[in-house]
Amino acid sequence: MARQSQFDASVLARAKINLTLHVGQAFSEGDYQGYHPVDSLVVFADFGDLLHFNAGEPEAIHITGPFAAGLQAERDNLVSRALGNTKAGSQIITLEKNIPVSAGLGGGSANAAAILRFFDPKGEASAIQLGADVPVCRLSETALMQGIGERVTPIAGKGQVHAVLVNPGVAVSTSEIFKAFDSVSHQPQPLPSLTTGTLLECARAGRNDLEPIAIKLAPVISEVLSALAQTSGCELARMSGSGATCFGLYPDEESAENGAKVLKGLHTNWWVRSCLLGDDDTNP
């Protein structure tokens, strides 16, 4: 969504959550050699990073927000690369970083996708060339992500579910996760994700194939999952993406807010946030 302010324009880059993440064996040949086929039910949170734009020279990126320290405004990053793939011209960008860095929430991909969504509304620029999560983040709606991420199928009518997101402050390397994943053999194609029923039912029917590996590399993830599962009303606890952020799903706002409050009190060094996942189908 674009918002009017002292900037020329502002765009929200919603945080991405993989309710399921099924991964197949890496391709051994062809155009996608070394990449993994995935099947993932993806939803987006009701918060995210904010990108503010002002046309001007020289092009620059200024980073603010609670997670600004985790990034450097380097020229060759996803935001700059995405901008270069559009006809936006030189922009002075202020990135308000509200999504934890290297957290499995698609922050960088969501930012690049927001650039494409705003400056390339006809979809002329390639999203997949910027990263596997960029196409689904460009849609920024509940969807099934397949292939290596280039196949995105919108799934309307799923509504929203209350959730608590928790990040223990540990960055997990996606490349290390997949390196460990590739150390053993897997089925060529990923398990299909359920797309009928509620978001909770779809999530329960699946899994995150990277979760056991991430736990071995960062054992605190297991602690996060256990802490979430023990909060009153939590119906499912799972890791998102390649970690280390985990989510808990709850039946209502009160349960989610109470769960977040408990976790914040017990683990003062964790990032904890209650939110809504999915789309408000009553307000298109």
Phi, psi and omega in degrees: 000137179265143183230143178274139180199200177288350176270163176298321179198155176223140185227138178270130175250096187293143176294139182261137176234128173270103176295324171229153175210099180255131188234135177258176179298142179299143177295135182265351180203174178088188184297332184255024180307129180092344177271160183251135172287139182230159172220111190219130172273117187245136174232168181233145183277167180272021174215171178175191175285154175244132176247124180249136185239139167224126177295134180169169179230152355285158178300137182209156176233120177251131185247127178232186176097172187295339181245024180297327183295340182276358182230156171237139183281066180278152183294319185266068173238178185298323180297312180295319180295318179296317180299320180293341179271002181244182178254031185289334186080185183291131182229144169260114189251133170249116180258113177270105190271102180253349179262131177305150183273143179051052190240000183081017181249008174068028185304305180296319179294320179296322179293314178298318180295323178296323176300312181295318182298323184274314187266350181227061186297338180274356178071034181283331181276146179281125178276321186295334178294341179270343180154156186296329182272350186294318179302314180290326177291331176296319176294315178057038176219161178307128186202162171260124180255126183223182186068224172262011182122351184280341180260113184235122180243113179298143177236100183275160172083010181275344179069210185230161176221142179283143185212162169236127176257139180225129173236125184279005179084018179247123177277131179249132182279118178299320180297322178291324177299311182289330176297316177292322178301319183283353181286347175231160182280153180221168175296145182300320182246145181287159175297133177293142177274143174289136180236007176251145184101189180283168176301321179296315180297319178296318180295316181298330182283349183242201183199180170240108184294342181270348184300311181299324180290316180298323180297322179295322181280330180220084185303339180297338178299321177298322178295320178296314180299319179294318180297318177297312184298333183275351178286147184296128176092351181295124183260342178195136175236132184204157174277147176259138176057224178264012175088176008261006180291136176240158179231151171239140179255139187228156183285339183203171183296319182298316179297317180295315181294321177294320178298317179297319180297317179298314183293322177297323180289324182277331186227083186291344181264002176267148169274123183228133180212129171273148185197178172251136175249143179105196187239142176278094185290348179274352182227071184295000000 
